[in-house]
């Protein structure tokens, strides 16, 4: 079955202003996805890693990407196709609590 990487963005203040019943239903959707085998986690502090021409590893604290909203978490989900993946994530906390979820098709590396 195809896999998709999701990135959830959302601010705590937006989450807090979302009605509790919607948040509870969104967390129930997260639980359903996990029961289907979704790997899901909350985003921690990123570290950039570089190793130019394999001459030495360099690290830099902080994200490379930027967004108006903070990154809240990541997941790897299985879905029959992109439309199914979109449907699955359309009811998770970031999607319903004034945030956004990006869905990236994950293609196996050769």
ABEGO torsion letter per residue (X at the ends): XBBBBBBBBBBAAAAAABBAAAAAAAAAAAAAAAAAGBBBBBBBBBBBBBBBGGAEBBBBBEBABBBABBBABBBBBBBABAAAAAAAAAABAAAAAGBBBBBBBBBBBX
